Amino acid sequence: MGYNFDTSKLNIKYTAKDNSFKLSFADNAKYETILDSCTIQYSAGQNIVNNDMEIGDFNFEAKIDNPCPIEGCATEQDKTKMRNEVSKVQGFVYSSLMHYPSVKRTIVNEQEDLPNIIKYHNDNNEVLRNYDDRREESEIKILVMHYTVSDAPRSFNTLTTPRGVSSHYTVDKNGEVMQLVPESKSAWHGGLGYWKGINSINQNSIGIEIVNSGINTTTNECEPYSDAQIKAVEVLSLDILERNKGILPEYVIGHSDLAPSRKIDPGHCFPWHDLAKKGIGKFPEVKLPEVNEVIFTKGSKGPEITRWKDNIAKVGYKVTPDDNFGEPEEQISQAFHMHYLAKYPVTEWDTHGETMLVALVGEESYLTNGA
């Protein structure tokens, strides 16, 4: 990849034939960067992002008092100021090129496929490589939904820098889908977790990060996902499932399902029921009792807890081998209620949860089997 650096005039250009990159200085000290179809303008101290995609952080530490071509500057001080500004932009450019040019984006509207999504590869930069190779024995069996708890620029920055987190895909609010890590690689999205006997979540899963501000734990309110976003998630998920036949409906889960002690995404606003009707995930059609009563609370004990754990383990959650309903069980109840009943927070176990659980696992409830 080569760069042509023209210092004979104020407009300074970088070009790279393989990614259509161009950078120019305008004579009002405004910088315009064009990467693929993404235009970003930088003026003193702030980023103006035209299409909600930020390549990286950049900030002018000093303005050029007397902008002029390097060759025609009146003083060495002016030349130094110009060179310093060029150096800053050059560093930013090289950093950006490590990430952005290989990421292609598509907006999913009503089309039924995902054309032109190109995998993001970082193999030539081991320092910033934010994924692992999949082990030879690994099998992709899980599809995990997340929310980002940040806007698109911050999400992109977090998921493409060496911060110990990444995902295979992101879905923006306008339905834009980006693939950041190849499915053949193990992205760092699941962390410590468990689902249906699988402990190595990252090695056995594909992760989708959806741009969303998440649950406000003060008000317990969640941000609704946009229609365009859910349409994109639907099309993307069906495409993933078609190519990965080992992902069964009961293995399409949320981050909170595999790690209920530490995660609450994608939250109770995520439309699991609607997606299941499209063939994405498992969601039984049941009629809930008109009266919802609490069955277990923290500290409950007895054989009925053991039977409840047997059933909840069949769904996929990790349980402890005792007859106690404690904090881990509260966390499982909360994850279950978010996924199957769109409620948050619910830590106790109730008849609505029990009705849904029995329908999921095809077993009789301990409430109706004479216990």
C-alpha positions as a Markdown table, in Angstrom:
| # | Residue | x | y | z |
|---|---|---|---|---|
| 1 | Met | 0.0 | 0.0 | 0.0 |
| 2 | Gly | 1.6 | 3.3 | -1.1 |
| 3 | Tyr | 1.0 | 6.9 | -0.2 |
| 4 | Asn | 1.7 | 10.0 | -2.2 |
| 5 | Phe | 2.4 | 12.9 | 0.0 |
| 6 | Asp | 2.3 | 16.2 | -2.0 |
| 7 | Thr | 3.9 | 19.1 | 0.0 |
| 8 | Ser | 4.1 | 21.6 | -2.9 |
| 9 | Lys | 0.8 | 23.2 | -2.0 |
| 10 | Leu | -1.6 | 23.6 | 0.9 |
| 11 | Asn | -3.8 | 20.7 | -0.2 |
| 12 | Ile | -2.0 | 17.6 | 0.9 |
| 13 | Lys | -3.2 | 14.3 | -0.5 |
| 14 | Tyr | -2.7 | 10.7 | 0.5 |
| 15 | Thr | -3.8 | 8.0 | -2.0 |
| 16 | Ala | -4.0 | 4.3 | -1.8 |
| 17 | Lys | -5.1 | 2.5 | -4.9 |
| 18 | Asp | -6.7 | -0.4 | -3.1 |
| 19 | Asn | -9.0 | 1.5 | -0.8 |
| 20 | Ser | -9.8 | 4.8 | -2.5 |
| 21 | Phe | -8.4 | 6.8 | 0.3 |
| 22 | Lys | -8.0 | 10.6 | 0.0 |
| 23 | Leu | -7.1 | 13.2 | 2.5 |
| 24 | Ser | -6.9 | 17.0 | 1.9 |
| 25 | Phe | -6.2 | 20.1 | 3.9 |
| 26 | Ala | -8.5 | 23.0 | 3.1 |
| 27 | Asp | -7.2 | 26.5 | 3.4 |
| 28 | Asn | -9.5 | 27.3 | 6.3 |
| 29 | Ala | -7.8 | 24.7 | 8.4 |
| 30 | Lys | -10.7 | 22.2 | 8.0 |
| 31 | Tyr | -9.7 | 18.7 | 7.1 |
| 32 | Glu | -11.9 | 16.4 | 5.1 |
| 33 | Thr | -11.3 | 12.6 | 5.1 |
| 34 | Ile | -12.9 | 10.4 | 2.6 |
| 35 | Leu | -12.7 | 6.6 | 3.3 |
| 36 | Asp | -14.8 | 4.6 | 0.8 |
| 37 | Ser | -18.2 | 6.3 | 1.0 |
| 38 | Cys | -17.7 | 7.7 | 4.4 |
| 39 | Thr | -17.0 | 11.5 | 4.8 |
| 40 | Ile | -15.7 | 13.0 | 8.0 |
| 41 | Gln | -14.8 | 16.6 | 8.5 |
| 42 | Tyr | -12.4 | 17.7 | 11.3 |
| 43 | Ser | -12.2 | 21.2 | 12.5 |
| 44 | Ala | -10.5 | 22.5 | 15.6 |
| 45 | Gly | -11.2 | 20.2 | 18.5 |
| 46 | Gln | -14.3 | 18.4 | 17.2 |
| 47 | Asn | -15.4 | 15.7 | 14.9 |
| 48 | Ile | -18.3 | 16.2 | 12.5 |
| 49 | Val | -19.5 | 12.8 | 11.4 |
| 50 | Asn | -21.7 | 12.9 | 8.3 |
| 51 | Asn | -23.1 | 9.3 | 8.5 |
| 52 | Asp | -22.6 | 8.3 | 12.1 |
| 53 | Met | -19.4 | 6.5 | 11.5 |
| 54 | Glu | -16.3 | 7.7 | 13.3 |
| 55 | Ile | -12.9 | 6.3 | 12.2 |
| 56 | Gly | -11.1 | 7.4 | 15.3 |
| 57 | Asp | -10.4 | 10.2 | 17.7 |
| 58 | Phe | -8.6 | 13.3 | 16.5 |
| 59 | Asn | -8.1 | 16.7 | 18.0 |
| 60 | Phe | -6.1 | 19.7 | 17.0 |
| 61 | Glu | -3.8 | 20.9 | 19.7 |
| 62 | Ala | -3.0 | 24.1 | 17.8 |
| 63 | Lys | -4.4 | 26.0 | 14.8 |
| 64 | Ile | -2.2 | 27.2 | 12.0 |
| 65 | Asp | -2.1 | 30.9 | 12.4 |
| 66 | Asn | -0.9 | 31.6 | 8.9 |
| 67 | Pro | -1.8 | 28.7 | 6.7 |
| 68 | Cys | 0.4 | 28.5 | 3.6 |
| 69 | Pro | 2.2 | 25.9 | 1.5 |
| 70 | Ile | 5.2 | 24.5 | 3.2 |
| 71 | Glu | 7.5 | 25.6 | 0.4 |
| 72 | Gly | 6.2 | 29.2 | 0.5 |
| 73 | Cys | 5.9 | 29.8 | 4.2 |
| 74 | Ala | 7.6 | 33.0 | 5.3 |
| 75 | Thr | 9.2 | 31.7 | 8.5 |
| 76 | Glu | 10.7 | 28.5 | 9.8 |
| 77 | Gln | 8.1 | 28.7 | 12.6 |
| 78 | Asp | 5.3 | 28.6 | 10.1 |
| 79 | Lys | 6.8 | 25.6 | 8.4 |
| 80 | Thr | 7.2 | 23.8 | 11.8 |
| 81 | Lys | 3.5 | 24.4 | 12.6 |
| 82 | Met | 2.4 | 23.1 | 9.3 |
| 83 | Arg | 4.7 | 20.0 | 9.5 |
| 84 | Asn | 3.3 | 19.3 | 13.1 |
| 85 | Glu | -0.2 | 19.4 | 11.8 |
| 86 | Val | 0.7 | 17.1 | 8.9 |
| 87 | Ser | 2.4 | 14.7 | 11.3 |
| 88 | Lys | -0.7 | 14.5 | 13.5 |
| 89 | Val | -2.9 | 13.7 | 10.5 |
| 90 | Gln | -0.5 | 11.3 | 9.1 |
| 91 | Gly | -0.5 | 9.3 | 12.3 |
| 92 | Phe | -4.2 | 9.3 | 12.4 |
| 93 | Val | -4.4 | 8.2 | 8.8 |
| 94 | Tyr | -2.1 | 5.2 | 9.4 |
| 95 | Ser | -4.0 | 4.2 | 12.5 |
| 96 | Ser | -7.4 | 4.4 | 10.6 |
| 97 | Leu | -6.1 | 2.4 | 7.7 |
| 98 | Met | -5.5 | -0.5 | 10.1 |
| 99 | His | -9.2 | -0.8 | 10.7 |
| 100 | Tyr | -11.6 | 0.9 | 8.4 |
| 101 | Pro | -10.8 | 0.2 | 4.7 |
| 102 | Ser | -11.4 | -3.5 | 4.9 |
| 103 | Val | -14.8 | -3.0 | 6.5 |
| 104 | Lys | -17.7 | -2.9 | 4.1 |
| 105 | Arg | -21.2 | -1.9 | 5.0 |
| 106 | Thr | -24.6 | -2.5 | 3.8 |
| 107 | Ile | -28.0 | -1.1 | 4.8 |
| 108 | Val | -30.7 | -3.8 | 5.0 |
| 109 | Asn | -34.1 | -2.4 | 4.0 |
| 110 | Glu | -36.5 | -4.8 | 2.4 |
| 111 | Gln | -34.0 | -7.0 | 0.5 |
| 112 | Glu | -33.8 | -10.6 | 1.6 |
| 113 | Asp | -30.1 | -11.0 | 1.3 |
| 114 | Leu | -26.9 | -9.4 | 2.5 |
| 115 | Pro | -24.8 | -8.5 | -0.5 |
| 116 | Asn | -21.3 | -7.0 | -0.4 |
| 117 | Ile | -20.5 | -7.7 | 3.3 |
| 118 | Ile | -16.8 | -8.2 | 3.3 |
| 119 | Lys | -15.0 | -9.8 | 6.2 |
| 120 | Tyr | -12.7 | -7.7 | 8.4 |
| 121 | His | -9.3 | -9.1 | 8.6 |
| 122 | Asn | -6.5 | -7.9 | 10.9 |
| 123 | Asp | -4.0 | -10.7 | 10.3 |
| 124 | Asn | -1.2 | -8.3 | 9.3 |
| 125 | Asn | -1.3 | -6.5 | 12.6 |
| 126 | Glu | -0.8 | -8.9 | 15.5 |
| 127 | Val | -0.8 | -6.0 | 18.0 |
| 128 | Leu | -4.4 | -5.0 | 17.2 |
| 129 | Arg | -5.7 | -8.5 | 16.4 |
| 130 | Asn | -8.8 | -8.7 | 18.5 |
| 131 | Tyr | -9.9 | -12.3 | 17.9 |
| 132 | Asp | -8.6 | -15.8 | 18.1 |
| 133 | Asp | -8.4 | -18.7 | 15.7 |
| 134 | Arg | -11.1 | -21.2 | 16.3 |
| 135 | Arg | -9.8 | -24.5 | 17.6 |
| 136 | Glu | -10.0 | -27.4 | 15.2 |
| 137 | Glu | -12.5 | -29.2 | 17.4 |
| 138 | Ser | -14.7 | -26.1 | 17.8 |
| 139 | Glu | -18.2 | -26.2 | 16.3 |
| 140 | Ile | -20.3 | -23.1 | 15.8 |
| 141 | Lys | -23.5 | -23.9 | 17.8 |
| 142 | Ile | -24.6 | -20.7 | 19.4 |
| 143 | Leu | -25.8 | -17.3 | 18.1 |
| 144 | Val | -25.6 | -14.6 | 20.7 |
| 145 | Met | -27.4 | -11.2 | 20.7 |
| 146 | His | -25.8 | -8.2 | 22.5 |
| 147 | Tyr | -26.4 | -4.5 | 22.8 |
| 148 | Thr | -23.6 | -2.0 | 22.7 |
| 149 | Val | -24.6 | 0.5 | 25.4 |
| 150 | Ser | -23.1 | 3.2 | 23.2 |
| 151 | Asp | -23.7 | 5.0 | 19.8 |
| 152 | Ala | -22.3 | 3.7 | 16.5 |
| 153 | Pro | -19.0 | 5.6 | 16.5 |
| 154 | Arg | -18.1 | 4.6 | 20.0 |
| 155 | Ser | -19.2 | 1.0 | 19.4 |
| 156 | Phe | -17.1 | 0.8 | 16.3 |
| 157 | Asn | -14.1 | 2.2 | 18.1 |
| 158 | Thr | -14.5 | -0.3 | 21.0 |
| 159 | Leu | -15.0 | -3.3 | 18.8 |
| 160 | Thr | -12.0 | -2.6 | 16.5 |
| 161 | Thr | -9.3 | -1.6 | 19.0 |
| 162 | Pro | -7.3 | -3.9 | 21.3 |
| 163 | Arg | -9.6 | -3.6 | 24.3 |
| 164 | Gly | -10.3 | -7.3 | 24.8 |
| 165 | Val | -13.8 | -7.1 | 23.1 |
| 166 | Ser | -15.0 | -7.7 | 19.5 |
| 167 | Ser | -17.9 | -9.2 | 17.6 |
| 168 | His | -18.5 | -10.7 | 14.3 |
| 169 | Tyr | -21.2 | -8.2 | 13.3 |
| 170 | Thr | -22.7 | -4.9 | 14.4 |
| 171 | Val | -26.1 | -3.6 | 13.5 |
| 172 | Asp | -26.7 | 0.2 | 13.5 |
| 173 | Lys | -30.0 | 1.9 | 14.2 |
| 174 | Asn | -30.5 | 2.6 | 10.5 |
| 175 | Gly | -30.2 | -1.1 | 9.6 |
| 176 | Glu | -26.6 | -0.9 | 8.6 |
| 177 | Val | -24.7 | -4.1 | 9.1 |
| 178 | Met | -20.9 | -4.4 | 9.4 |
| 179 | Gln | -18.9 | -7.5 | 9.7 |
| 180 | Leu | -15.9 | -6.9 | 11.8 |
| 181 | Val | -14.5 | -10.4 | 12.4 |
| 182 | Pro | -14.8 | -13.4 | 10.0 |
| 183 | Glu | -17.1 | -16.2 | 11.2 |
| 184 | Ser | -14.1 | -18.5 | 10.9 |
| 185 | Lys | -12.5 | -16.7 | 13.8 |
| 186 | Ser | -13.4 | -16.6 | 17.5 |
| 187 | Ala | -14.5 | -13.0 | 18.3 |
| 188 | Trp | -14.2 | -11.8 | 21.9 |
| 189 | His | -17.9 | -11.2 | 22.6 |
| 190 | Gly | -19.2 | -13.8 | 25.1 |
| 191 | Gly | -16.6 | -13.9 | 27.8 |
| 192 | Leu | -17.1 | -16.2 | 30.8 |
| 193 | Gly | -20.3 | -18.0 | 30.4 |
| 194 | Tyr | -22.2 | -21.3 | 29.8 |
| 195 | Trp | -25.0 | -22.6 | 27.7 |
| 196 | Lys | -26.3 | -26.2 | 27.5 |
| 197 | Gly | -23.0 | -27.8 | 28.4 |
| 198 | Ile | -20.8 | -25.4 | 26.5 |
| 199 | Asn | -18.3 | -23.3 | 28.5 |
| 200 | Ser | -16.1 | -22.0 | 25.7 |
| 201 | Ile | -18.7 | -19.6 | 24.4 |
| 202 | Asn | -16.4 | -17.6 | 22.0 |
| 203 | Gln | -15.0 | -20.7 | 20.4 |
| 204 | Asn | -18.5 | -22.0 | 19.7 |
| 205 | Ser | -20.5 | -19.0 | 18.8 |
| 206 | Ile | -21.2 | -16.0 | 16.5 |
| 207 | Gly | -21.9 | -12.7 | 18.1 |
| 208 | Ile | -24.1 | -9.8 | 16.9 |
| 209 | Glu | -23.7 | -6.4 | 18.6 |
| 210 | Ile | -26.7 | -4.1 | 18.2 |
| 211 | Val | -26.3 | -0.4 | 18.7 |
| 212 | Asn | -28.6 | 0.5 | 21.6 |
| 213 | Ser | -28.2 | 2.5 | 24.8 |
| 214 | Gly | -29.4 | -0.4 | 26.9 |
| 215 | Ile | -31.3 | -0.6 | 30.1 |
| 216 | Asn | -31.4 | 2.4 | 32.4 |
| 217 | Thr | -31.0 | 0.6 | 35.7 |
| 218 | Thr | -32.4 | 3.7 | 37.6 |
| 219 | Thr | -35.7 | 3.7 | 35.8 |
| 220 | Asn | -35.6 | 0.1 | 34.5 |
| 221 | Glu | -36.6 | 1.4 | 31.1 |
| 222 | Cys | -35.0 | 0.2 | 27.9 |
| 223 | Glu | -34.5 | 1.8 | 24.5 |
| 224 | Pro | -36.7 | 0.3 | 21.8 |
| 225 | Tyr | -34.9 | -1.2 | 18.8 |
| 226 | Ser | -35.7 | 0.5 | 15.5 |
| 227 | Asp | -37.7 | -1.3 | 12.9 |
| 228 | Ala | -34.8 | -1.1 | 10.4 |
| 229 | Gln | -32.5 | -2.5 | 13.0 |
| 230 | Ile | -34.7 | -5.5 | 13.8 |
| 231 | Lys | -35.2 | -6.2 | 10.0 |
| 232 | Ala | -31.4 | -6.2 | 9.6 |
| 233 | Val | -31.0 | -8.5 | 12.6 |
| 234 | Glu | -33.6 | -10.8 | 11.1 |
| 235 | Val | -32.0 | -11.0 | 7.6 |
| 236 | Leu | -28.5 | -11.3 | 9.1 |
| 237 | Ser | -29.5 | -14.0 | 11.5 |
| 238 | Leu | -31.3 | -16.1 | 8.9 |
| 239 | Asp | -28.3 | -15.8 | 6.7 |
| 240 | Ile | -26.0 | -17.0 | 9.6 |
| 241 | Leu | -28.4 | -19.9 | 10.4 |
| 242 | Glu | -28.5 | -21.0 | 6.8 |
| 243 | Arg | -24.7 | -21.2 | 6.7 |
| 244 | Asn | -24.3 | -22.7 | 10.1 |
| 245 | Lys | -26.7 | -25.6 | 10.4 |
| 246 | Gly | -25.3 | -26.6 | 13.8 |
| 247 | Ile | -27.1 | -23.6 | 15.5 |
| 248 | Leu | -30.4 | -25.0 | 16.7 |
| 249 | Pro | -33.3 | -22.7 | 17.7 |
| 250 | Glu | -32.7 | -23.2 | 21.5 |
| 251 | Tyr | -29.1 | -22.0 | 20.9 |
| 252 | Val | -30.1 | -18.5 | 19.8 |
| 253 | Ile | -29.7 | -16.6 | 23.0 |
| 254 | Gly | -28.8 | -13.3 | 24.6 |
| 255 | His | -25.7 | -12.4 | 26.4 |
| 256 | Ser | -27.7 | -12.3 | 29.7 |
| 257 | Asp | -28.7 | -16.0 | 29.1 |
| 258 | Leu | -25.2 | -17.3 | 29.0 |
| 259 | Ala | -23.9 | -14.9 | 31.7 |
| 260 | Pro | -26.8 | -14.0 | 34.0 |
| 261 | Ser | -24.6 | -13.1 | 36.9 |
| 262 | Arg | -23.0 | -10.2 | 35.0 |
| 263 | Lys | -24.9 | -9.3 | 31.9 |
| 264 | Ile | -28.4 | -7.9 | 31.1 |
| 265 | Asp | -28.2 | -7.5 | 27.3 |
| 266 | Pro | -29.9 | -7.4 | 24.9 |
| 267 | Gly | -32.5 | -6.4 | 27.4 |
| 268 | His | -36.3 | -6.7 | 27.7 |
| 269 | Cys | -37.0 | -4.5 | 24.7 |
| 270 | Phe | -35.4 | -7.1 | 22.4 |
| 271 | Pro | -38.2 | -8.7 | 20.3 |
| 272 | Trp | -37.4 | -12.4 | 20.9 |
| 273 | His | -41.0 | -13.5 | 20.2 |
| 274 | Asp | -41.2 | -11.7 | 16.8 |
| 275 | Leu | -37.8 | -13.1 | 15.7 |
| 276 | Ala | -38.9 | -16.6 | 16.7 |
| 277 | Lys | -41.9 | -16.3 | 14.4 |
| 278 | Lys | -39.4 | -15.7 | 11.6 |
| 279 | Gly | -37.5 | -18.9 | 12.5 |
| 280 | Ile | -34.8 | -17.3 | 14.8 |
| 281 | Gly | -34.8 | -18.9 | 18.2 |
| 282 | Lys | -37.2 | -20.8 | 20.3 |
| 283 | Phe | -40.3 | -19.2 | 21.8 |
| 284 | Pro | -43.4 | -21.2 | 22.8 |
| 285 | Glu | -46.9 | -19.9 | 22.2 |
| 286 | Val | -48.7 | -20.1 | 25.6 |
| 287 | Lys | -51.5 | -18.4 | 27.3 |
| 288 | Leu | -50.3 | -17.0 | 30.6 |
| 289 | Pro | -52.5 | -17.1 | 33.8 |
| 290 | Glu | -54.5 | -14.0 | 34.4 |
| 291 | Val | -53.1 | -13.9 | 38.0 |
| 292 | Asn | -49.4 | -13.9 | 38.3 |
| 293 | Glu | -48.2 | -15.1 | 41.7 |
| 294 | Val | -44.8 | -15.3 | 43.3 |
| 295 | Ile | -43.6 | -18.9 | 43.8 |
| 296 | Phe | -40.0 | -18.6 | 44.9 |
| 297 | Thr | -38.0 | -15.8 | 46.5 |
| 298 | Lys | -34.5 | -15.6 | 47.7 |
| 299 | Gly | -34.0 | -18.1 | 50.5 |
| 300 | Ser | -36.6 | -20.6 | 49.3 |
| 301 | Lys | -35.6 | -24.2 | 49.8 |
| 302 | Gly | -37.0 | -27.7 | 49.1 |
| 303 | Pro | -37.4 | -30.4 | 46.6 |
| 304 | Glu | -39.5 | -28.2 | 44.4 |
| 305 | Ile | -36.4 | -26.0 | 43.9 |
| 306 | Thr | -34.5 | -29.0 | 42.7 |
| 307 | Arg | -37.2 | -29.9 | 40.2 |
| 308 | Trp | -37.2 | -26.3 | 39.0 |
| 309 | Lys | -33.5 | -26.4 | 38.5 |
| 310 | Asp | -33.8 | -29.6 | 36.5 |
| 311 | Asn | -36.2 | -27.8 | 34.1 |
| 312 | Ile | -34.3 | -24.5 | 33.9 |
| 313 | Ala | -31.1 | -26.5 | 33.1 |
| 314 | Lys | -32.9 | -28.1 | 30.2 |
| 315 | Val | -33.4 | -24.6 | 28.7 |
| 316 | Gly | -29.7 | -24.1 | 28.9 |
| 317 | Tyr | -28.9 | -22.2 | 32.1 |
| 318 | Lys | -26.1 | -23.3 | 34.5 |
| 319 | Val | -27.5 | -24.3 | 37.9 |
| 320 | Thr | -25.9 | -25.3 | 41.2 |
| 321 | Pro | -26.6 | -28.8 | 42.6 |
| 322 | Asp | -28.6 | -27.9 | 45.7 |
| 323 | Asp | -32.2 | -27.1 | 46.7 |
| 324 | Asn | -31.6 | -23.5 | 47.4 |
| 325 | Phe | -33.1 | -20.4 | 45.6 |
| 326 | Gly | -30.3 | -17.9 | 46.1 |
| 327 | Glu | -28.7 | -15.0 | 44.3 |
| 328 | Pro | -27.6 | -17.2 | 41.3 |
| 329 | Glu | -31.1 | -18.4 | 40.9 |
| 330 | Glu | -32.4 | -14.8 | 41.1 |
| 331 | Gln | -30.1 | -13.9 | 38.3 |
| 332 | Ile | -31.3 | -16.8 | 36.1 |
| 333 | Ser | -34.9 | -15.8 | 36.8 |
| 334 | Gln | -34.1 | -12.2 | 35.7 |
| 335 | Ala | -32.5 | -13.4 | 32.5 |
| 336 | Phe | -35.4 | -15.8 | 31.8 |
| 337 | His | -38.0 | -13.1 | 32.4 |
| 338 | Met | -36.2 | -10.7 | 30.1 |
| 339 | His | -36.0 | -13.2 | 27.3 |
| 340 | Tyr | -39.3 | -14.9 | 27.5 |
| 341 | Leu | -41.6 | -12.4 | 29.2 |
| 342 | Ala | -40.1 | -9.0 | 28.3 |
| 343 | Lys | -39.9 | -8.0 | 32.0 |
| 344 | Tyr | -37.1 | -6.4 | 34.0 |
| 345 | Pro | -36.2 | -6.6 | 36.8 |
| 346 | Val | -37.8 | -9.8 | 38.1 |
| 347 | Thr | -35.7 | -11.8 | 40.4 |
| 348 | Glu | -38.3 | -14.0 | 42.1 |
| 349 | Trp | -39.9 | -16.9 | 40.3 |
| 350 | Asp | -43.6 | -16.6 | 39.4 |
| 351 | Thr | -46.4 | -18.4 | 37.7 |
| 352 | His | -45.9 | -16.6 | 34.4 |
| 353 | Gly | -42.3 | -17.8 | 34.4 |
| 354 | Glu | -43.3 | -21.3 | 35.4 |
| 355 | Thr | -45.9 | -21.5 | 32.6 |
| 356 | Met | -43.3 | -20.4 | 30.0 |
| 357 | Leu | -40.7 | -22.8 | 31.4 |
| 358 | Val | -42.9 | -25.8 | 31.3 |
| 359 | Ala | -43.9 | -25.0 | 27.7 |
| 360 | Leu | -40.2 | -24.7 | 26.7 |
| 361 | Val | -39.0 | -28.0 | 28.2 |
| 362 | Gly | -42.2 | -30.0 | 27.6 |
| 363 | Glu | -42.3 | -31.2 | 31.2 |
| 364 | Glu | -45.1 | -31.0 | 33.8 |
| 365 | Ser | -44.7 | -28.3 | 36.3 |
| 366 | Tyr | -44.0 | -29.3 | 39.9 |
| 367 | Leu | -47.1 | -27.2 | 40.7 |
| 368 | Thr | -49.3 | -29.7 | 38.8 |
| 369 | Asn | -47.6 | -33.1 | 39.5 |
| 370 | Gly | -48.7 | -33.5 | 43.0 |
| 371 | Ala | -45.7 | -32.0 | 44.7 |
